[in-house]
Amino acid sequence: MNCIIIDDEPLAREAIEMLIHQRDDLDLTGSFNSPESAQSFIATHPVELIFLDIQMPGINGIEFARTIPRETFVIFTTAYAEFATDSYEVDAVDYLIKPVKPARFQKAVDKAQTYSRLFKADWSGNNIEQVADDFFFVKADRRILKIYFKNILFIQGLKDYVVMHTENQKVITAMNIKTIHDHLPKDLFVRVSKSYIINVKHMDAVDNNTVYIGANEIPIGNIYRDFFFNEFVTRKIIGR
């Protein structure tokens, strides 16, 4: 998977470069100190993955991510955890907090590699085939899969697709996140951001900005926060 780095801090670029060189499945094809300096390269070279800083002079990373080709994946790198929710508003694969820990870097890249393989499959015509009380059929990977609602941990909207995360697999289908949300039971599933729907039965913990499902951290969007807490958290808290 070829990749580039865009970050205005030389030391931050060097740190990501070192981590990239530790993986045989990543090919670093460019390193840039600003979005402006990377634009002409991206226009003439196919780029599969960008490690993109958020806070930069001129065009910031969030604004720049809205302009890149839809087939290009983004992993944000930032010193500010509060930007996590914003990063998913532009369909980022993941975000990394500086200084980037090697294990966290590997996890983010593994996710990007998985999505890349899934997206390269033939997803034409994938959609929800049939809905029942406790499951639906979904066209994916040239098959019709039976997915039980109870087995879905969470759903991520990414580009023009949704990725359903279950306990033992990821299922991707060509559909927007609103469409799939309309087919889900509303007492079990709640949209917590532009890019995420969670199954509340699998929610392990929550704080003001994040839902925790196993090892997964799901960001809570500002416009969804009040409804989520009022309907699914606050009224469930046991008083003293």
Beta strands, then each sheet from edge to edge (+ up, - down):
strand 1: 2-6
strand 2: 27-32
strand 3: 49-53
strand 4: 73-78
strand 5: 94-97
strand 6: 128-131
strand 7: 135-140
strand 8: 143-148
strand 9: 152-158
strand 10: 161-166
strand 11: 170-174
strand 12: 189-191
strand 13: 196-199
strand 14: 205-206
strand 15: 210-213
strand 16: 216-219
sheet 1: 2+ 1+ 3+ 4+ 5+
sheet 2: 6+ 7- 8+
sheet 3: 11+ 10- 9+ 13- 12+
sheet 4: 14+ 15- 16+
end
